[in-house]
Structures are given as structure tokens and as C-alpha cells.
Amino acid sequence: MELKPGAKLGPYEILARIGAGGMGQVWKARDTRLDRLVAIKVSQEQFSERFEREARAISSLNHPHICTLYDVGPDYLVMEYLEGQPLQGPLPLDAALRLALQTAEALDAAHRKGIVHRDLKPANILITKSGIKVLDFGLAKIEPTKDAVVNDATLSQALTQQGSIVGTLQYMAPEQLQGKAADARADIFSFGCVLYEMLTGKRAFEGANSAIVMAAILEREPPSLAEVAPPALDWALRRCLAKDPEERWQSARDLRAALERVSHSGTEVTSELKPSPSKRRWMAAAVTLAAILAAVIVSVTYFRQKPPETTVMRLSIAPPERNRFGRFTSPAVSPDGRHVVFAATSDDGKDQLWLRPLDSLTAQPLEGTENAIYPFWSPDNKSIGFFAAGKLKRMNVSGGPATTLAEASTGRGGTWSPDGVIVFAPAIYSGLYQVAASGSEVRRATRFDPGTPPKKFPWFLPDGRHFLYLFGAGGRDRQTIQIGSLDSPEEDRTLLSSADGAAMYAQGHVLLVRGTTLVARPFDAKRLAFTGEEVPVAEHLLIRGPLQSWVFSVSSNGVLAYESGGVSARQLTWLDRAGKRLGTVGDPGDLGAVQLSPDRRTAAVHVYDASSANTDIWLYDVLRGLRTRFTFSPAPEGAPVWSPDGRVIVFRSNRTGRFDLYRKPADGSRNEELLYADNLLKGPTSFSPDGTYLAYEVAGDPKTGGDIWILPDPLGAPGASKPYPFLRTEFNEQDPQFSPDGHWIAYESNESGRYEVYVVPFPGPGGKRQVSTAGGTGPRWRADGKELFYGAADKRLMAAEVDAKGGAFEVKKVEPLFGPIFGGERYDVSADGQRFLTLVPVGGETDTTLTVVQNWTTGIKSGK
């Protein structure tokens, strides 16, 4: 549900967003009936299981230290509005005891109703003027029956095995980590973690990554509280933190009684407990002896057992509910390995970035990152950079608006140095630039000559001056890994002469992709040289073709994330206007750029081969499903376009190191020939109906982004005519399509801030007409010119009925047909507009998972 200040939700007037809670957003609102302020927690769907659980839990509770539930809607909860701050330590001992007693009272009240919170942590305890309030029962468990316990244990175990553990890692009881049933005693363990943090300001169980934290919870005791708490309180707290639930306080009521005794007896050690001087000397000797014995035991244990920090752990993360992972961007792990940012697309077509703490159950959407691609982190883990709306932007992950740093029409990756310098690729064929993270003049980070292969996907090395980047486009033998330097922008060196995609450095290794396998090669970051051979790290990476060059991410402390699933398979599929499947063509594969021949009997498709990291064009017999290879160059070829008579196919190829236009007879009777070459990145899109003009798109200009050019006489002698720019502005204009009568060109542009479909007269002059109103890409005409199809922002295919006679153009009506549809190049239409040849993902869009590996270097050393 999309809300804005001033909106109405039933009798509630929305005032402002005040945060996120569990799997929803929290808004401040006014109850117009009773004229009081309330907090509304809005679900992302119609009453998810978690919201139903929270509603049942809170509605059965009436306690001064538990948040009060006022009302329940179809997808929202209305609660009392509370002003305060989340619990933070360290606190004075008397204050910590007072707040701990109130928290224990709240837990006692909940447990007596059979409700286990299961996610007690400082963030869910609000300090208000009237005391504490326990919030967010979104993970609460109602357990009056035996079946409820069994089902919960099964659920917890399944989630644990997938890396989606119920609760927040640092405050979870050992039985929760082990996938066992969690009863009220799990809350008591969490309470002990919270009380420890109240007293010390530190977490009871810390670690550089999730694996270390889990090992600490399962195997270790937190440091002593002797300096901040009396022995009685230290004893009570350690009983809360017992590994075995049977050894903990068995009820919150007993715990509360123990805390009351500590509070009533004072915070100082009584005289009866103070030892005499002689006894103190004896105790000091005993403590010294015990310390020596403990050191010996720890040393023996260390050398006999592998430290838990070296354990390799693998977690699988599913996309958020009603979302799928973004198709054209990659995850980004924070430098400290605690968070991962990824792109996801919702069922209604909204693309944005999500933030997932690796010690949490859920991810939260990052507002202001719509249509963002290629996120990357700041070294301090507080901010991310990304590309959206033709700009390079940055934003704090804790909240706040995004800041624009530079123009970036088609960004291709960025990296952030400890000195606050961002190196980025603003466009496909622009080279690398640098800009201060605080904003400054944009300068070149590498030399770049027009017409040379692209430089993209940079990654800083530890010195913050040198960086790796990918040089070239398409095909393993046509791409290299280079080392650039901020100190010498005009100089670079080749590190690796053959690469399938981008490379990253971490933990003394350079990581890169070979086919669908991630490999690591030992690397000396000071000498800038390899010191060993490649070793496999992970297999079955998801490869979506040559543009998806950055398919993994790694932190500086040993956390790796990648999307798994092997090669992304899509199937040529016929759909009717309602989206019903009518049949398939050929076998599944990594397919793209579909265009039907004028007689609709053959489809030209570009096919990606992961084994060679190369793309070729194949022709599919639509009736029989047979396919024939059309291009054979080791360089990538794509964007096939048929001539109006069906005898010639024009396509692009970068066999000379840049994408130029080639043509070849459709029957393969002659070899291809160069049609036109220059220093720009080009891709053909459409012939005029008489074959006298070819429209093509040009990308990569840092100032004008994507432009539309026209090549006259494309079927005549190569080089006999010169192309000219038809639409060239500061915005992206792309995917031009001639109308069947040749008097109009439909195209997409982001001049309004998002892509919309427009129509402009050809050859002109005349103003443009906007066709789409809520986003649009990939225009395609019906053969008689009476309908114009396009993909809307929500990925549905739209049909616009148009009248384009007598030099006028009118949109009569627009109706949605079906969805999702992915971009103009991924579908074509039958002559009568009743059927659509599309690329449908095999198995659906949610087959892939995000795999996270802790301590991956241990795996390659041990051969795991």
C-alpha cells in the first residue's frame, strides 16, 4: 500500500512516516473520530500471517508496559502513538534495574497469556515518559496447544537451514539457533542479552560476522559484569543466559522477583559479603591459580579444536514476499559483512533496492531507490551509491533523501574509497570517472578514447588508490581485467588477459567468474600481482547474459553473496491478449532480442552461451520450432532487425572492439558485410516500410545519453550514405520503431523522470505526442498501424488504439492486456495483434535465491 501525508486510511488521516516495523511501515496518524494521535502499521499485503499473529497477540494484552492495540484493518494495525527513544545502554545501575523490572513485568503479563515474543531486543523496547513499552509482537507465538509448539519447531528449523532465522541474531536463544521449539524461556534468554546491554553498552555476544555471533551464543559466556553490577545481579543475569533452558529462570515472574530482591538490597556489596584482609589475600592467590589453569585449558582447547571463526556457513535468502530479485543488477554486501543490499521487483512492477541485515529475518525497502541499479557501499557501512534516472546518487541506509553526485545516463558500476572518492562508469562506452562522495567536479579516472572498448565495474584495492575494472565487451577473449590508478589516470596495466566479467578483491584474493563458477586467485595487493592459481569458490552462479557482468559481491571480512541458479533460461512462448499460453517455440535458453520476420514465420533471437561468454543470433522456425545458427563470430552479436522484404537481417557486432552495424542475407547465402562503423555504441531497431531508412539507437554519450539516429539507404552500397541524428537531447531516447506507413516513429524517453512512450512524425518536422501515461517502454506496432503496444511501468503489456491518418495522431484509448512483460526487445506481435511471441522465464521469476557464504576463504583452503 502506498501512503503519503494527507492520505486517508479509513477514519485515520496520515501525518508522517515514522519508521519501519517488521514487515510493514509505521505511520503517525490522527484518529478523526476521537481526535487522538495513533501509530498505524501497514502491511505489504492483505493481512500476512505475521500481522495476524501480531494482532492476536497484542489485542489479548492490556498492560501499562505493552503497546496498546486500538483497531485492526484489512492490512493495517492501529496502535497507541508513543513518543520516546529505543532502549540504549550503558545506563546507571538504578535506571537499568528500574527499566529491567518493567520489561520483566511486561514479559510476565505476555507469558501468562501464552504469548512468547521471540524477538525481544533494545529496538523493540521504547523508553517513554511513563516508563518502557514493549513493541512489535510480529514474531510472537501463541502456544496453548501441543501442535503449536511442534509446528513452530518445524518452521524454525526450516528457516534456520535457509538462513532466515526467526528473530534477531544477537538476542536469540541457543534453541532458536538450533531450530528447536522456543517457549517463554527463550524470551528470558533475550531479556538477559538486553539487560547486559543496558548495563555495559555492549552486546553480550558480539562478532565480526553472523557465524562468530552464533558460535558465541552456543558456546561462550559474556564478559564479567563485576565492574558495573553487584554479584547478585550478575548471578541473576547469568541464569537468564544459561545455554540449557532447564537451567534458566523458568518464568518471567521468578525473574522479576529476583530483580526486585536485587533492587531492594541496594547496589553495593553488603558488609557481610566483604572478605577480611587475610581472606582477600587467599582469594587473590586462588584467582591467580584459576587464571593460570584457565589459560592452559583455553590454549589446549584452541590447538585441539578448530576455532569457530573458521567455520564456513552458507545461508540462502529468498526475495521479499510478492517480489523477485532484480533482473539486471546485483547484490552488494557491506564492508563489515553485516548487511546486503539487493534490487527486487514487486508483483505490481515496482523496482527498488532493499536492505537486509544478515542477522535479521526481513529486508526493508529503501525509499527513493526506484529503478536503481548496481548499488555499492561506502567504507563506513553507512551509505550506498547507486544509479537511477540517469544519475549517480548516494544515500544513507538509515534514511533520508538520495543526493545526486553526477550525470550517469547508463551507469555501469561504482566503487567508494576510504578517502571518499567514488570511481564510476557513467555510461556503457564512456570510460571511468571520479567524483568526491561529498560532491565535486567530475574528472576522468582513466584514459578513454572514442571508439575503444568500454571500461566498467571498478573495484578499489586496499590502498584506496588502485582499482580493478573490466575492459572490453562480450566474449571471454575480448575482455580483460585492468588495474587503474587515481595517481596516474593516463596509465593502466593488464592484470588478466581473459575474463568473463568483473573482478573484486577481498581476503588476499581476486574473485572473478569463469562460466557459471566463481573462482578466487591469490593476489598480493602491494605488489599488484597474482601469487597463485585459480581455485573454485562457488558454482551455479546465475548468469543472465553478457550485460550481467557483476553477479556477486564480497565484504572485506569474508562474507560473500551471489545469486545462484546457473544460466537464466527463458522460453519463446506464444500468448494471447489475455496472457494465456498458446504454445512454445524451440528449447529454453538464455534468449533475448526477439524480432519476427515480416511474414511472421521466423524469429531472429540472440542467444547467450555461458561456456564461451558470447552471444550469437539464431533463427527459429516458428511453426516447427527448429533453430539455425545465423552468426558465427567469436565476438558478441545481437539486436537483429529484418528488412521489409525479409531477405536481409541487420545486426550489431563488436568484432572490431566496438559495436558496429552489419548485414547478412537471411538465407545465409553470403557472409555478413560491414554496413556502417564509427566510434559510437550502436544497435539497429527498425526499418522504414520501404526499406529506405534504418533507425538505430546510440548509447554511451556522457552528455546526451541515448540518442536516435537514421541511416539512409541501408540496403544500398555500404558507406554510400551517412547517418544523421534524428532525436538527440540530454535525455535518453531509445528503441525507435517505424510505423507501418512510415510517417511516424514511436520511441521511449526518460525526459519526464521515468520512461514513457512517445510518437514523433518522420521525417518531420512536428511535435511529439505522448502515448503512455504511467510509464512505458518497448513500443511495437500492429501491422495495420491501428494499435501501438508497449510495456507499462508495472510490467503489463498495454494496447493503445491510435488514429494516425492525415498527418494527425490521436490516442483513442489504452487498455492493459497481461503481464509481466520485460522490455521491448523481449516480445514481438503477430500481424493482427492477437498473439504475442514473448520470452517467459522457465520455472517462473522466483526460482533464484541469494546465497550468502561466511568465511569463504576457509572453504577454499580446506577444499570444501
N, C-alpha and C positions, 0 to 999 in steps of 0.2 A: 504494500500500500504506500503510495506517495503522498506525503503530507507537507504542508507549508504553513508558516504562521498566518493566522487569519482563517484557515480552513475550519470546517465544522465536521465533527465526528459524533453523530447523534446529538445529544444535548450539550456537547463539550466543544468549546472554542479553543483551537490550538494556539498557543502563545509562542513557544520556542522549543527547539530540541535541546535536551539537557544531557543526553548520553545514550549509551547502548547498554542493554541488559540481556545477557544470554543470547537468544536467537532473535531478538527484536530490538526496536529502537524505543527510547523513552522520551516523552514529550511533556513539557509543562503545559497545562491547560486550565480553563476555567469552567466549572460546572455552572451553566447558566440558570439552572433551576434553583440551586441552593446558594449561588454566588460564593463559591469557595474554590480555592486552588486545588488541583489534583494532579497526579502524575499518571500518564497513560502509557502503557507498554504495548506497543503494536507488534503483532506477529508478522512474519513474512509470508504467511499463508493462513488459510482458514483454520484456526484452532488446531495447531500442531499438537502432537501427543505431549510435548514438553509444556506447552501453555495450558493444556487441560490439567496436567499434573500440578502445575503451579497454582492454578485457580482453585482446585480442590484442596490443596494443602493450606493456602493462605486463608481461604474462606472458613475453614474449620478452626482457625486460631483467633483468639481475642486476648491479646496480651500487650501491656504497655511497651514492651521492648521488641515487638514484632510488627512489621509493616502491616497496616490495615487495608484490606481489600474492600472497595466500595461497590464496584459494579463489574460486570463481565459482558463484553460484546462478542460478535461473531469472530473477530480476530484481534481483540484487544482486551486488556485488563485495566481497570481504573482503580488506582490506589491513592492513599493519602500522600499529599505533597510534603516532602521533608526537606528542610534546609539544614545542612551540616556538611561535614567532611568525612571521607572514609578514614577508618582507623589507621593510625600510623604510630610507630614507635621510634625511639625509646620514649617511654613515659615515666614520670615519677612513680615510685613504688605504690604509694597510696592511690594515685589515679588509676594505675594499671589494675590494682585489686578491685577498685570500685567498678570499673568497666567490665572486668572479667566476671564479677559476680552477676552483673546484669545480663551478660551474654549467657552464662550458665543458667540463669533463670529462664531465659527465652528458650534455650535448648530443652530444659526440663519440661516446659509447657508443650513444646512440639512433640517431644518423645512420648509424653503421656497420651497424646492423640494418635500415636502410632506413626508419626511423621519423622523421617530421617532426612536431614538437609542434604548431605552428601557433597556440598560444595562450600563449606564454611571457610572463609578467608577474610583478611582485612578489608578487601574491596567490597565485601557483602555485609560489612558492619559499619553503619553510619553513626557518627557522633553528633548528636543534636543538643539543643539547649536543655532538653528534658532527659538526656541520657542516650544510651545506644538504641539503635533499631536494627534488627537483623533483617536483611533484604534477600531477594532473589531465591525463591524456593523452586527455581526452574529445573533442578535436578533432584527435587525431593522425591522420596519413596514412601508410599503408603503401604504398610506391611501388616495388616491384620490377619492375613492368611498365609498358610504354608506355601501355596502356589506362587504368591507374590515374591517370596524370597527366592524360590528356585528359578523363576523366570528372570529375576533381576541378576542372579548369578550368571545365568547363561548369557544375558545381554552384556554384562560387564566383561565377561571373558571374551566374547566376540569382539567387542570394541577394543579391548586391550590388545588383542592379537593384531588388530588393524591399525594400531597406533592412535585410535580415537578413544582415549581413556575417559571414563565418566568422572568428572571433577577437575580440579586444578592441581597439577602435579606436586608442587612443593608442600601442599597441605593434605595430601591423600594418605590414608592408612595403608599399611602393607597389604592387607587383604584385598583392598581395591586394586592395587597394582597387580596382584596375583590372580585377578578375575574371580575372586570369591564373593559370596554374599556379604553385603555391607549392612550392618544393623546400627543401632544407636551408638555403639562403641566406636564406630568409625568417626562419628561426629566428635566424640571425646578426644580421639587422636588429633583431629583437625583443630579442636579447641586448644590442645596443648601447643601445637605449632603457632597458633595465633598469640597465645599468652607469651610464648618465648619471644616472639617478635615485639610484643608490647614492651617487654622488659629490656630487651637488648638493642632493638632497632635492626636486628639481623634475622634472617630466616634460619630456622632450626636445621634445615637440610639444604645446603647450597651445592652448586657445582657448575662447571663451565658449560655443560650441556645436559640434556634430559637423562642420558644414560647414567651419568655420575650422580644426579639427584636421586634417581630410582635406587641405585646401589646404596646410597646413604640412608634412605628411608628403610630399606630392607635389612641393612647390616650394621649401621653405626648409631652411636649416641651423639646428640648435640653437645657442644662445649658446655662447661660448667657455668652455673648461674651464681656462684659463690660471691662474686663481687657486687651483684645487684639485687640479690634476694636472700631472705633468711632460709636456713636449712629446711624448715617445714614447708615453705612454698616450693623450694627446689624439689623436695620429695614428692609433693602433690603433682607437680608438673610432670616429673619423670614417670609417674604412674600413668598419667594421660598418654605418654609417648611409648608405652610398652609395645613391643613388636607383636606379642601374643594378645589378642583381645581379652582372653581369660584373665590376664594379669593387669588389665586396666581397671579404672573405675567402672563399675557395672551399670551405673546410671548417672545421669546429669544431676540428679538430686543428691547423691552421695558426694559427687564432686563439688557441688555448691556448698554442702555442709563443711567439707574440708577447707574450702576457701574462706568461709565465714570464720572458722576457728583461727586460721592464719591472720585474718583481718582483726579479730578481737584480741589476739595475743600481742599485737604490735608488730612492728617491722624490724625490731632489734633482737639480737640473740639474748635470751634471759640469763641472769647470773647463775642459775642452776646449771646452765649448759656450758658456761665458760670454764675451760680446764685450768688447773693450777699451773704455776711455772714449771714444776718438775714434770708434770704430766704433758705440758706443751712440748718440753724437750724430747720426751719419749715419743710423742706423736710425730714430731718433726723427723726423728730418725726412722720411724715406721713409714712415713710418707716417702722419704728418700729411697728406702729399700723397695717400696712398692713401685716407685717410678722407675728404678733400675730394672726390676722384674718386668714391668710393663713394656719397657723399651726392648728388652730381649724378646718378649713374646711377639711384639709388633714386627721386629726385624725378621724373626723366623717365619712368621706368617707371610710377610712381604715376599720373601725369597722362595717360599714353598707354593704360594698361590699367585696366579696372575692378578694384578690389580684390576679392580672393576672398571677403571677408566679405560682400559684397553679392550673392553667388550664391544664387539660390533653389534649394533642394533639396527633393525630395519622396520620402519613404520610405513603404512600405506594410508594416505589421506584421500578421502573422496571429496568431490566438489560440494559446495553448499547445496542444501535442498533446493530443488527446482532450478538448478544451474548445471552447467557443464563447463569444463575447463576451456579457456580461450583458445581458438584455433591457430592464431598467428602470433603468439607471443609466448614467453617462457617464464618459469618461476624465478624468484630472486630470494636467496637466503641472506639474512642479516649477517654482518661480520662476526657477531658473537654467537651465531648459531641458535638464537632463541626464537626467531620469527621467520616466516616465509611470506612473501607477497606473491600473489598469482592473479592472473586475469580469469574471469569467468563470464559466461553468457547465460542470462536467465531465460526461462521459457518464453518470456514475452519479448526477448530480443535485446535486453539491456546489457551492454558490455561495460565492465568496470573492474577495478582492482580490489582485491580482498586481502586483509591482513590476518594471518593465522599464527598465534603464539603456539609453539610446539609443545608447551605444557598445558594446553587448554583444549577443550572439547570442540569449540566452534571457531569459525572465522568471522570477521566483521567487515562489511563493505567500507571502502574508503570513499567518502563523498567527495565529489569534484574530480574523479578519475575516469569519467565516462569515456569509452573508446580509447583508453590508454594502452600503449604497447611498450615492451622492453623496459620494465622497471629495473632500477638499480639503487643500491643503498649508499648512504653516507657512512664514513668510517666510524662515527659515534653512535650508529644504530638508531638515530632519532628521526632521520628524514629519508625520503626516497626521491629519486629523479625518474622521470618518465616522459614519453612523447604522446601528445594528444593535440588534436585540432591544429596541426601544422606547427606546433611549438615544442620546445624543450622546457619542461616545468619541474619544479620541486615543491614538496610539501612535507610538513611534519606528520608523522604517522599518528601522533597523539591527537591530531585535529587541527582545524584551521584551513584557510583557503590555499589553493595552489598559487605559486608565483611563477610567472613566465621569465625565463632566463635568455632565450634566444629563439630565432626562427629555425624551424626544422620541418620542412614540408613532408618528408617521408623518413623519419628518424630510423636509424639502424644501430641502436645500442649506445650506451654511455658507461663511464666509469668515473669514480669520485676519489681523489687522492686525499691523504691525511692533511695536506696543506690547503685543502679547499679548492682544488682545481678540478673541473669536470672536463674530460675529453669525450667528444661525442661525434657521431656521424649524422649530420642534419638531413642528408638525402642519400639516395641509393648510390649516386655517382658524383658525390661532392668531395670526397676525402674526409679527413678528420680535423675537427676544430677544438679549441679550448676556450673555456669561459670560467670565471670565478663563480663559485657556488652562491656567493652573495650578490652576483650580478655585475657585469662589467662589459667592456668591449670584447667582442668575439674575435679571436685570432686563430690562424692556422696552427694545428698541432703537427701536421706532416705536410710534406710537399705533395702537390697534386697538379697534374697536367691534364687538360681536357682530352678526352678520348682514351685515357688509361683506365684499367680495371678499377672497380670500387675498393675503398678501404672502409672497413666497418667493424663493429663489435669489439671495441677496445677493452682492455683489462689491465689495470695498474699492477705492476710488480711491487714488492715490499718497500723499495726505496722511494716510491711516490714520484719518481721522475721518468722511469722507463715504463713502457706498457706494451702488451701484446695486442695484435689486431689481425683480422683476416683480410687478405689481399687477393682479389680476383672474384670471379663469379662463375659458379656451375662447374661440376666435374672435379674429382679429386686432383687430377693432374693439372688443373687450371687454377688452383687456389693454393696459396702459401700462407704460413704464419710468419708475420714480421715483428720486429722489435723496433718501436719508435721511442723518441726521447724528447721531453719538453725542452731540454737544454740544446738540442740540435734538431730543430724541426725539419731541416732540409736533408737530414741523413736518416737512413734506416738500414736494417740488416735482415737477411732472411734467416729465420730460426728453423723452419721446417718447409721443405720444398713441395710437400704434398699434403693436402688437408681436406677433410670432408666438411668442415665447419669451423666455428670459432674455438678458441682455446682460452683456458683460465689457469691461474697459478694458485696453489694452496698447499700447505704442509710439505714443502720441498719438492713438489711435483707440478708438471704442466699436464692438465687434463684436456683431452680432445676426443672427438668422435671418429670411429672407424666403422662405417656402415651403420649398424644399429647397436654397436658396442662402445661403451665409454672406456677409454684407456688412460692410464697415468704413466708419465715418464719422468724419472728423477731429473731434477734441474737445479743447478747452482745459481741462485738469484743474484749473487755478487759477480760471478764471472760471466753470467748470461749465457750459460752453456749447459747442454744436456750431460748427465753423468751416468746414464744407464739406458736400458731398453724399455719399451712399452710393456705395461702389464695390465690385463683386463681388470676393470673395477666393477662394471655393471653391464648387463646385457638387456636386450629387448627395449632399448630406448625408442620412444615414439618419434618417428621421422615423418614429417609432412611435406617433403619435397625440398628443393634447393633453397627456397627463401627462409625456411626454418633452420637457421644456422646456429641458433643459441638454444639448445634443447636441455640444458642442465644448468645448475648453479651450485656454488660451493662457498662455505664460510671459511674464514681464516683459521678456525679452531677445529676443523674436522667434521663439519656437517654438510652432507651432500644431498641435493634434491634433484630429481629428474622425473619427467613424465614417461611412464612405461607403457608398452603396448606394441612395440615393433613398428612396422610400416603402417601408416594410416591407410586403410582400404576403403574405397568408395566404389559404388556400383552404378553404371549407367542404367537409369530407370525411367520408364515412361509413366507419367502421372496425368490424370485428367484434371479438369478445372477445380474439382473438389479435393484434389490431393490423393485420390485413390490410385493405387499402383495397378498399372495395366500390363506390365511386363518389363523384363530386363534385357540388356544388350551386352554380350560378352561376359568376361570374367571380372571379378573385383580387382582393384589395384589402386595405386596412388595416382589418381587421374585428375585432370583439370583442363580448363580452356576448351570447352565443348562448342563446336560450331557445325551445324548441319549443312550439307550441300544444298544447292538451290532446288534440286528435285527431292530432297529430304530422304534419300536412300542411303547416304553415307555420312558418318560423323567423323570429323577430324578432332582428335583429342591428344593433348600432350600427356605423356606417361613418365613418371619419375621412377628410376631404378636405383634403389638404395645401395646395391652392391658396387655400383660404379659412381654413385652420387651424380648421376647425369640424367637429363631429360631429353626425350625424343618424341616426335609426332608419329602417331599411329592412326590408321584409317579403319573404322569399324563399319562393317556391313550391317545396317540397322535391321534388316529382315532376318538374316541368318546368324548374326552375332559373331561372325568371323572377323578377325582383325589382321591387318597387314602393316608391317613397319614401313614408314614413309621417309624418315630421315635417319642417317647413319653416322653422323659426325660425332667424334668424342666430346665436342663442345655441346652445351645445352641449347636446345631449340624449342620453341613454343609459339603461342599466340597464332595459330593457323587461321587464315581467312580465305574463303573461296571467292573466285572471280564469279561474276553474274552468270556466265555460261557453264560453270562447273568444271572448266578444263584446267585451271591453274590454281595453285594454292600459294599464297604469300605468307611467309612466317619470319620470325626473327631468330638470329643465331649469333653467338659471341665467339665464333671460331677465330676471330682476329683480336680477341681481348676486349671487344665492345659489342654491344647488340646492334647489329645492322639488319637491313631488310633483304630477304632472299625470296626467290620464286622458283617453282618447280611444277612441271605438268602433273596433274592429279593422278594420271595413269602410270606415273613413274617412268615414262618412255625416255626421258632425258634427265641428266643430272641437274641439280639446282644451280642457279646463277645469281650473282650479286646484283640486287636491284638498286639499292641506294645505301651509301655509307657516309657517316660524318662522326663528329665527336660526341653526339648526344645518345642517351639511352632511349631506344625506340621500341614500339610494339604495334603492329598493324591491328586494326579493329574492324574496318568496314569498307567495302567497295560502293561507289555510286552505282545505281542500277544499270547504267550504260557502260560501265567499266572504264570511264574516262578519268576518274579520280579515286585515290585511295586515301582514306582518313587513317591517321595513326596518332598515338599518344606519345609524348616525350616526357620523361621524368628526370628528376635529379638536379634541376637548376635551383641553387640555394635561394635565389630571389623570386622566381616565378613559379617554382614548384612543378606541377604537372601542366602541360600545355597540349593543345590540339593543333596538328599540322596536316597539310594537304599535299599529296604528291600527284601532280598531273600525269596523265598517260602512263599508268603503272604497267600496262601490257605492251607498251612500245619498247623501243631500244633502251636498254639500261643506261642511265646517265644522260639521256637526251633532254630531260626536263628537270627543273629544280623545284624542290618543295618550298612551301611558304607557311608561316604561322597563321592559323585561322582564328584561334582563341588563345590569347596569351596575357594573363593577368597575374597579380600577386597571389592568387588563389590556385587551388588545384582544379583543373578541368581535365576530364579523362573519359575513356570509353565512348568515343563518338560513334554514332550509328546513323547511317543514311536512311531516310525514309524511302519506302518503295517507289515513290515518284521522283526522288532525288532532290526535292525542293526544301527539305528540312534535315537538320542534324539534331538528333537527341543526344544528350551527354549528361554527365554528373559533375557537380561542382560543390565545393565546401565554402562558398563565399558567404553563406548565411551563418556559418559557425558549425554546420553539420552538412553532410552530403544530401543534396536534393537533385532531382532530375529536371532538366530544362530542355527546351527546344528553341533552336535559332534558325532563321531562314538561310538557305545556301543557294548561291554563293554570297548572298547578302545584297544590299545592306538590310538592316532591320533589327528590331529589338528582340530580346529573348522572352520566352514565355515559360513560367514555372508550372510543371506538371504535378509533382508530388508536393504534399503539404506537411508530412510528418516523417521526413527522411526518405531518401530514395537512392538506389544505386542500380547499375546494370540494366539500362534500358534496352528493350528488344521490340521490334515492330511486328505486327501481324502482316501477312503478305499483301493484303489489300490496303494497308495503311490506316485502317479504321480503329485499331486498338494499339496502345503502347503499354507494354508490360515492364515492370520494374520490381526490385526488391525493396520493401519498406524497412524502416529502422528496426522494427520488431521481427525482421527476417521473413515476413509473409510476402508472398508474391501478389502484386497488385495489378489490376487491369484497368487502364484508363481509356474510356471511349472518347475518341477525338474526331474533330472535323477539320481537315487541313486542305480545303478547297479554295481556289481563287486568291491565293496569297494570304489568307487569314488562317488563324489557328485557334481552335476553341476546344477546351476540355469540357465535355458534356457531363460525365460522371466518372467516379472512381470507385471500384469495389474490390475488396480483398478476396483472394482465391484460396490459397492454402499456405502453409509454412511448416518448417523453416526452409528458406532458400538462401544459398550462400553466394552472393556476388553475381555480376553479370556474366562472367566467363564460365560459370558453372551450370548454365542451363541454356537451352535454345527451344524454339517454339515451332510447332507444325504450321503449315501454311494457313489452315483455317482457324488457328488459335485455340483449338480444343484440347490439344495434348502438348506436354512439355517433357523434353528429354533433360533429365537432371542427374546430378551426382548425389546419391544417397549413401551416407556412411553405413558400412556393413556392421550390424550389431547395434546401431544407434550411436548417439553422440556422447553417452556417458560411460563407454567401456573403459576409458583410460583412467588411471589413478596416478596420483602424485606420490612417488616413493621417496622417503627420507632415510638416509643412512648415517648413523652416528659412528664416528671413529673409523672412517673408510680406509685410512692408511693401515690400520691393524689387519684388515681383511686382505690387503694385497701382500702384506708381509707374511701372513700365515697361509696364504693360498686359498682363503675362504671366498 
